[in-house]
């Protein structure tokens, strides 16, 4: 919010590439460019498209036997309709879908936990003990297991809430506010809801139902098994509930990352919208080919590009931490004095 630029038409763009350049100085421009390039690549090969579409098509195939080829075409068509409609379409779809999908998913996972409440403490114990000791499922010695827990935990945590990637600031920069700290506090709630609430509920559901111990399951199949076994509904209904939530989660993520990547490309091209329009077709193509890759390959590629995006942003966060502290102290001082409503 502090470093976002506004052109003569009132168009606002923001994010790490701008606070690296304007906050750290002109000599850091290469780092800003590196971030913007990484942001485009993450959208195409990381969180933005392939992993999301792979999850959607996997869920549809597991629940209804829908061929991934058919599902990918439908998803690509819907995505193209919305992203060519512009940011207003993206925001309208997201604001209607996100609250509903989050509430439905939380209700389902809480139901599973409530029905297995007597097993909750043993499940929590197994989570913590499994992170620091070797288990039959993980194998290896304690040190290797801890390394694996940290590596996978950080990678999946970043994937779920995008903390440190620099994507959320791109969206936050478009907010109608002049208070950087206020918007920062609002944005922080995303990390809490995404990971502390939704991912914890998902993990507990998987452990309580024993889904994590079922051989041959990967990706969305693990959570599908947990829903089918844990919810008091016919397996088909439980799978449908998960599929619906997952489609909404993944679909809005696809739309959001189109916006992030377009802002990165806009920075790289100096605001040339012709390049952005060409990029949209490439983005839709990436959506289309997502199902044709294995789950393992998709996650490996996503982790690599996520790391590339996080590095320049983390450098900027540490470099500008003094600015953050100063802004925060000033904000709460003005709030205490009643100067902020």
VOLO-432832 format. One record per residue (C-alpha): residue number from 1; x, y, z. Coordinates in pm, 1 decimal. Each point is the difference from the previous one (the first is absolute). Last residue first. Layout:
N
<pt NUM,<X,Y,Z>>,
...
# end
This chain:
341
<pt 341,<-1177.2,541.2,1277.7>>,
<pt 340,<360.5,115.6,8.0>>,
<pt 339,<97.1,321.0,181.2>>,
<pt 338,<-133.1,-131.6,328.0>>,
<pt 337,<328.0,47.1,186.7>>,
<pt 336,<31.8,-375.8,41.3>>,
<pt 335,<-46.0,-49.1,-373.7>>,
<pt 334,<262.6,266.1,-74.7>>,
<pt 333,<247.1,-181.8,226.6>>,
<pt 332,<-102.0,-335.3,-146.4>>,
<pt 331,<73.5,122.2,-352.0>>,
<pt 330,<329.0,171.7,88.4>>,
<pt 329,<135.6,-312.4,171.3>>,
<pt 328,<-102.6,-213.8,-297.0>>,
<pt 327,<152.1,233.6,-258.9>>,
<pt 326,<330.6,8.4,189.9>>,
<pt 325,<12.9,-379.2,38.5>>,
<pt 324,<-83.2,-57.5,-368.9>>,
<pt 323,<260.6,255.5,-110.7>>,
<pt 322,<261.5,-173.4,214.5>>,
<pt 321,<-95.7,-335.5,-153.2>>,
<pt 320,<80.7,139.6,-346.0>>,
<pt 319,<319.7,-200.0,-57.1>>,
<pt 318,<-145.2,-310.6,163.9>>,
<pt 317,<-314.9,8.9,-211.6>>,
<pt 316,<198.6,87.5,-313.5>>,
<pt 315,<228.1,-302.6,35.3>>,
<pt 314,<-308.1,-214.4,67.1>>,
<pt 313,<-156.6,125.2,-323.3>>,
<pt 312,<307.6,-76.9,-208.0>>,
<pt 311,<16.1,-360.1,133.4>>,
<pt 310,<-374.4,-79.2,5.6>>,
<pt 309,<-51.4,-2.1,-376.4>>,
<pt 308,<281.0,-243.1,-71.5>>,
<pt 307,<-116.2,-221.0,287.6>>,
<pt 306,<-354.5,-14.0,-139.7>>,
<pt 305,<150.6,-98.9,-336.4>>,
<pt 304,<175.0,-303.3,146.3>>,
<pt 303,<-293.9,-104.0,220.4>>,
<pt 302,<-242.6,12.0,-295.6>>,
<pt 301,<226.3,-215.3,-218.9>>,
<pt 300,<21.6,-266.7,271.1>>,
<pt 299,<-375.3,16.5,66.6>>,
<pt 298,<-94.2,-46.9,-366.9>>,
<pt 297,<252.5,-277.8,-54.7>>,
<pt 296,<-128.9,-201.8,296.5>>,
<pt 295,<-365.5,42.1,-99.3>>,
<pt 294,<75.0,-120.0,-353.1>>,
<pt 293,<-50.0,232.7,-295.5>>,
<pt 292,<-279.6,-18.0,-259.0>>,
<pt 291,<-250.7,166.3,230.2>>,
<pt 290,<175.0,340.7,-17.5>>,
<pt 289,<8.4,23.8,-382.3>>,
<pt 288,<-317.9,212.9,-31.0>>,
<pt 287,<82.2,241.0,279.3>>,
<pt 286,<342.5,63.5,-155.5>>,
<pt 285,<-176.8,73.4,-331.8>>,
<pt 284,<-225.6,250.3,179.0>>,
<pt 283,<309.9,176.4,133.2>>,
<pt 282,<153.7,11.2,-348.8>>,
<pt 281,<-320.9,159.7,-129.9>>,
<pt 280,<8.5,253.2,283.3>>,
<pt 279,<363.5,80.2,-82.3>>,
<pt 278,<-98.5,134.8,-341.7>>,
<pt 277,<-243.1,241.7,167.4>>,
<pt 276,<267.2,108.1,249.3>>,
<pt 275,<251.8,67.0,-276.9>>,
<pt 274,<-247.4,230.6,-170.7>>,
<pt 273,<-57.0,171.8,335.3>>,
<pt 272,<340.7,170.5,-13.2>>,
<pt 271,<36.5,137.5,352.5>>,
<pt 270,<379.9,14.8,2.8>>,
<pt 269,<29.5,-355.6,-126.9>>,
<pt 268,<158.5,-141.1,316.3>>,
<pt 267,<-239.6,183.1,233.2>>,
<pt 266,<-305.7,-106.4,-201.6>>,
<pt 265,<135.1,-353.6,4.1>>,
<pt 264,<8.6,2.4,379.3>>,
<pt 263,<-352.5,151.1,11.2>>,
<pt 262,<-120.0,-265.7,-244.8>>,
<pt 261,<157.5,-271.5,214.4>>,
<pt 260,<-188.0,109.0,311.6>>,
<pt 259,<-333.5,28.2,-184.1>>,
<pt 258,<35.6,-342.5,-158.3>>,
<pt 257,<96.3,-124.6,342.9>>,
<pt 256,<-333.4,109.4,140.9>>,
<pt 255,<-200.1,-173.6,-272.1>>,
<pt 254,<180.6,-332.1,46.9>>,
<pt 253,<-37.4,33.1,378.3>>,
<pt 252,<-374.4,61.9,-45.2>>,
<pt 251,<-22.4,-326.1,-194.8>>,
<pt 250,<204.2,-201.5,247.7>>,
<pt 249,<-209.3,85.0,305.0>>,
<pt 248,<-331.1,-24.6,-190.2>>,
<pt 247,<90.9,-334.2,-158.3>>,
<pt 246,<122.3,-127.0,336.8>>,
<pt 245,<-321.5,94.1,176.6>>,
<pt 244,<-216.0,-170.8,-262.8>>,
<pt 243,<222.9,-307.7,-12.7>>,
<pt 242,<-5.7,-28.2,377.2>>,
<pt 241,<-379.2,12.3,15.2>>,
<pt 240,<-25.9,-241.2,-296.9>>,
<pt 239,<231.1,-252.2,167.5>>,
<pt 238,<-218.6,10.4,312.0>>,
<pt 237,<-315.5,-51.7,-208.7>>,
<pt 236,<148.6,-296.1,-188.6>>,
<pt 235,<127.0,-157.6,322.7>>,
<pt 234,<-353.9,2.9,147.9>>,
<pt 233,<-16.4,246.3,289.4>>,
<pt 232,<119.0,-7.7,360.6>>,
<pt 231,<334.3,163.0,-87.9>>,
<pt 230,<327.5,-165.4,100.8>>,
<pt 229,<45.1,-282.3,-248.0>>,
<pt 228,<-93.6,184.3,-318.2>>,
<pt 227,<154.9,325.2,119.8>>,
<pt 226,<329.4,-164.9,98.9>>,
<pt 225,<14.1,-196.3,-327.8>>,
<pt 224,<-51.4,320.5,-198.0>>,
<pt 223,<276.2,165.0,205.0>>,
<pt 222,<249.3,-269.9,-99.2>>,
<pt 221,<-116.2,-9.7,-363.0>>,
<pt 220,<62.4,375.3,-33.4>>,
<pt 219,<372.1,-61.5,-26.2>>,
<pt 218,<109.4,-357.4,48.4>>,
<pt 217,<-152.5,-335.4,91.6>>,
<pt 216,<173.8,-328.3,-83.9>>,
<pt 215,<37.2,-114.6,359.0>>,
<pt 214,<-247.5,112.8,262.8>>,
<pt 213,<187.2,128.7,305.6>>,
<pt 212,<-80.1,368.9,-55.1>>,
<pt 211,<-372.2,-79.6,-23.3>>,
<pt 210,<-6.7,-129.2,357.8>>,
<pt 209,<-330.5,175.5,67.4>>,
<pt 208,<138.2,208.1,288.2>>,
<pt 207,<324.5,78.3,-185.8>>,
<pt 206,<-167.5,130.6,-316.6>>,
<pt 205,<-260.8,199.1,193.6>>,
<pt 204,<273.7,145.1,222.4>>,
<pt 203,<196.6,113.1,-304.8>>,
<pt 202,<-304.3,161.3,-162.1>>,
<pt 201,<-96.7,184.8,319.5>>,
<pt 200,<358.2,122.3,35.8>>,
<pt 199,<3.6,109.3,-364.9>>,
<pt 198,<-325.1,197.5,36.0>>,
<pt 197,<66.8,175.6,332.3>>,
<pt 196,<371.3,67.9,51.5>>,
<pt 195,<75.7,-11.3,-370.9>>,
<pt 194,<-254.7,190.2,-204.1>>,
<pt 193,<-180.2,188.3,278.7>>,
<pt 192,<313.4,114.9,182.4>>,
<pt 191,<195.7,88.1,-313.0>>,
<pt 190,<-295.8,192.1,-141.0>>,
<pt 189,<-40.4,195.8,324.9>>,
<pt 188,<336.6,162.3,-65.4>>,
<pt 187,<-145.4,186.7,-298.8>>,
<pt 186,<-229.3,200.5,228.5>>,
<pt 185,<289.3,100.0,225.0>>,
<pt 184,<205.2,106.3,-302.3>>,
<pt 183,<-292.6,201.8,-135.2>>,
<pt 182,<-17.9,193.8,326.8>>,
<pt 181,<376.8,42.7,1.4>>,
<pt 180,<11.1,149.1,-350.5>>,
<pt 179,<-277.0,254.1,71.3>>,
<pt 178,<-113.2,182.6,-314.7>>,
<pt 177,<-277.5,-244.2,-80.2>>,
<pt 176,<-193.9,-120.9,-302.7>>,
<pt 175,<187.0,-327.2,-46.7>>,
<pt 174,<183.4,-56.7,-329.8>>,
<pt 173,<337.5,-28.4,175.5>>,
<pt 172,<-140.2,-286.0,207.9>>,
<pt 171,<-18.9,-221.0,-310.3>>,
<pt 170,<367.5,47.8,-86.3>>,
<pt 169,<85.9,-15.6,370.6>>,
<pt 168,<-154.8,-351.6,13.2>>,
<pt 167,<238.1,-134.3,-267.1>>,
<pt 166,<323.0,86.6,180.1>>,
<pt 165,<107.9,-358.8,56.4>>,
<pt 164,<67.2,50.5,369.9>>,
<pt 163,<-331.2,-141.6,113.7>>,
<pt 162,<-173.2,-169.1,-293.7>>,
<pt 161,<-275.8,-138.1,229.4>>,
<pt 160,<-42.0,-360.0,-115.9>>,
<pt 159,<308.3,-40.7,-217.8>>,
<pt 158,<225.7,166.6,253.5>>,
<pt 157,<-125.8,-241.0,264.9>>,
<pt 156,<44.0,-290.4,-241.7>>,
<pt 155,<365.9,83.6,-61.5>>,
<pt 154,<69.2,85.7,366.4>>,
<pt 153,<-155.8,-323.7,124.1>>,
<pt 152,<159.3,-211.6,-272.0>>,
<pt 151,<349.2,124.2,79.9>>,
<pt 150,<-51.6,11.7,376.7>>,
<pt 149,<-152.1,-348.7,18.1>>,
<pt 148,<261.5,-142.3,-237.7>>,
<pt 147,<284.9,147.6,203.6>>,
<pt 146,<-155.9,-136.3,319.4>>,
<pt 145,<-30.3,-342.8,-163.1>>,
<pt 144,<360.9,5.2,-118.7>>,
<pt 143,<117.4,81.1,351.3>>,
<pt 142,<-217.1,-270.7,158.0>>,
<pt 141,<121.6,-283.3,-220.5>>,
<pt 140,<-156.9,-137.2,-314.6>>,
<pt 139,<-353.6,-124.4,-61.1>>,
<pt 138,<-299.8,225.3,-69.9>>,
<pt 137,<-288.0,-245.8,40.5>>,
<pt 136,<182.1,-219.4,248.1>>,
<pt 135,<75.8,301.4,210.3>>,
<pt 134,<320.2,184.7,87.0>>,
<pt 133,<-29.6,254.9,277.2>>,
<pt 132,<-37.7,376.3,5.1>>,
<pt 131,<-298.7,73.7,-224.5>>,
<pt 130,<-169.4,-331.1,81.2>>,
<pt 129,<-1.9,86.8,370.7>>,
<pt 128,<-178.2,327.6,-70.9>>,
<pt 127,<-262.4,-144.1,-234.2>>,
<pt 126,<-41.9,-321.4,201.2>>,
<pt 125,<-73.6,199.9,315.1>>,
<pt 124,<-260.3,207.4,-182.6>>,
<pt 123,<-169.8,-319.9,-117.6>>,
<pt 122,<10.6,-154.2,349.3>>,
<pt 121,<-167.7,318.2,133.4>>,
<pt 120,<-270.2,2.5,-270.3>>,
<pt 119,<-104.0,-366.7,16.6>>,
<pt 118,<-298.0,52.5,232.7>>,
<pt 117,<-111.0,289.8,-220.0>>,
<pt 116,<-44.2,-220.7,-306.4>>,
<pt 115,<-352.2,116.3,-92.2>>,
<pt 114,<92.4,357.8,98.6>>,
<pt 113,<315.1,-13.3,-216.9>>,
<pt 112,<-195.8,-112.9,-306.5>>,
<pt 111,<-266.4,266.6,61.1>>,
<pt 110,<270.4,267.2,39.0>>,
<pt 109,<137.4,-107.5,-339.8>>,
<pt 108,<-338.5,31.1,-171.8>>,
<pt 107,<-90.2,332.4,163.7>>,
<pt 106,<340.9,146.6,-87.9>>,
<pt 105,<-45.9,-103.0,-364.0>>,
<pt 104,<-350.2,145.9,-26.7>>,
<pt 103,<101.4,328.1,166.4>>,
<pt 102,<310.0,38.9,-219.5>>,
<pt 101,<-192.1,-78.7,-318.0>>,
<pt 100,<-275.7,251.4,76.3>>,
<pt 99,<234.0,281.5,105.8>>,
<pt 98,<219.8,-51.0,-311.5>>,
<pt 97,<-268.5,-25.7,-271.6>>,
<pt 96,<-182.1,333.6,-0.3>>,
<pt 95,<301.5,221.2,67.5>>,
<pt 94,<211.3,-201.0,-243.4>>,
<pt 93,<-239.4,22.6,-296.6>>,
<pt 92,<-46.0,375.4,38.9>>,
<pt 91,<372.0,63.1,52.3>>,
<pt 90,<101.4,-194.2,-309.5>>,
<pt 89,<-272.2,159.3,-213.5>>,
<pt 88,<111.1,344.9,112.5>>,
<pt 87,<360.4,-94.0,-78.6>>,
<pt 86,<-69.4,-44.0,-371.3>>,
<pt 85,<-260.5,-174.4,-216.8>>,
<pt 84,<280.5,-173.7,-187.4>>,
<pt 83,<81.8,-165.9,331.1>>,
<pt 82,<-356.7,-125.8,46.2>>,
<pt 81,<-71.0,-153.6,-339.3>>,
<pt 80,<349.9,-147.7,-20.7>>,
<pt 79,<-41.7,-168.3,337.6>>,
<pt 78,<-332.2,-155.3,-103.9>>,
<pt 77,<146.4,-133.1,-325.9>>,
<pt 76,<315.8,-133.6,166.9>>,
<pt 75,<-207.4,-176.4,266.9>>,
<pt 74,<-221.8,-164.9,-263.6>>,
<pt 73,<299.8,-115.4,-204.9>>,
<pt 72,<179.7,-130.6,310.6>>,
<pt 71,<-309.2,-197.8,107.1>>,
<pt 70,<-27.4,-177.3,-334.5>>,
<pt 69,<366.3,-104.9,-6.6>>,
<pt 68,<-12.5,-97.5,367.1>>,
<pt 67,<-277.4,-255.8,-79.9>>,
<pt 66,<-284.9,23.5,248.8>>,
<pt 65,<-24.9,-318.3,208.5>>,
<pt 64,<-245.0,168.0,235.8>>,
<pt 63,<178.2,34.5,334.5>>,
<pt 62,<354.5,-115.8,-74.6>>,
<pt 61,<5.6,160.0,-346.1>>,
<pt 60,<-148.4,324.9,125.6>>,
<pt 59,<249.8,11.8,288.2>>,
<pt 58,<297.5,-64.3,-226.3>>,
<pt 57,<-126.8,258.6,-248.5>>,
<pt 56,<-20.7,263.8,272.0>>,
<pt 55,<335.3,-89.3,158.8>>,
<pt 54,<188.8,0.0,-329.9>>,
<pt 53,<-170.9,327.9,-88.8>>,
<pt 52,<129.0,158.7,319.7>>,
<pt 51,<352.5,-141.3,-24.3>>,
<pt 50,<30.8,100.6,-365.0>>,
<pt 49,<-137.5,352.4,22.4>>,
<pt 48,<105.1,261.6,251.2>>,
<pt 47,<195.6,-176.0,273.7>>,
<pt 46,<298.4,-82.9,-217.4>>,
<pt 45,<46.3,-33.5,-375.5>>,
<pt 44,<-178.3,293.1,-162.9>>,
<pt 43,<-68.5,217.8,304.5>>,
<pt 42,<335.4,-87.9,154.9>>,
<pt 41,<172.0,92.9,-328.2>>,
<pt 40,<-167.1,343.5,-14.7>>,
<pt 39,<95.4,70.0,361.1>>,
<pt 38,<358.6,-114.3,-63.2>>,
<pt 37,<31.3,255.5,-281.0>>,
<pt 36,<-138.8,273.0,228.9>>,
<pt 35,<234.2,-98.6,284.1>>,
<pt 34,<307.9,2.5,-225.7>>,
<pt 33,<-103.3,342.2,-133.1>>,
<pt 32,<-21.7,135.7,354.9>>,
<pt 31,<340.8,-153.0,80.2>>,
<pt 30,<147.0,160.7,-313.7>>,
<pt 29,<-147.3,338.0,114.1>>,
<pt 28,<197.5,-9.9,325.7>>,
<pt 27,<236.0,278.7,-106.4>>,
<pt 26,<-305.7,225.0,-43.1>>,
<pt 25,<-82.0,6.3,369.5>>,
<pt 24,<-112.9,-220.0,287.8>>,
<pt 23,<-351.1,138.1,50.5>>,
<pt 22,<-82.3,116.3,-352.1>>,
<pt 21,<149.9,-295.8,-186.8>>,
<pt 20,<-57.4,-279.1,253.3>>,
<pt 19,<-335.4,152.2,96.4>>,
<pt 18,<-103.3,-2.1,-365.5>>,
<pt 17,<109.7,-352.2,-95.6>>,
<pt 16,<-137.4,-121.9,334.9>>,
<pt 15,<-360.4,98.3,-75.9>>,
<pt 14,<-194.1,284.7,-149.3>>,
<pt 13,<-199.8,124.5,-293.1>>,
<pt 12,<-260.3,275.0,11.9>>,
<pt 11,<-173.3,155.2,-302.5>>,
<pt 10,<-109.8,358.8,71.5>>,
<pt 9,<19.1,92.4,-367.3>>,
<pt 8,<311.2,214.8,58.1>>,
<pt 7,<177.2,-301.1,153.3>>,
<pt 6,<-0.1,-111.3,363.7>>,
<pt 5,<304.1,-156.3,163.9>>,
<pt 4,<-5.9,-231.5,305.5>>,
<pt 3,<273.2,77.4,253.0>>,
<pt 2,<-199.4,55.1,318.5>>,
<pt 1,<-283.3,-241.7,-86.2>>,
# end
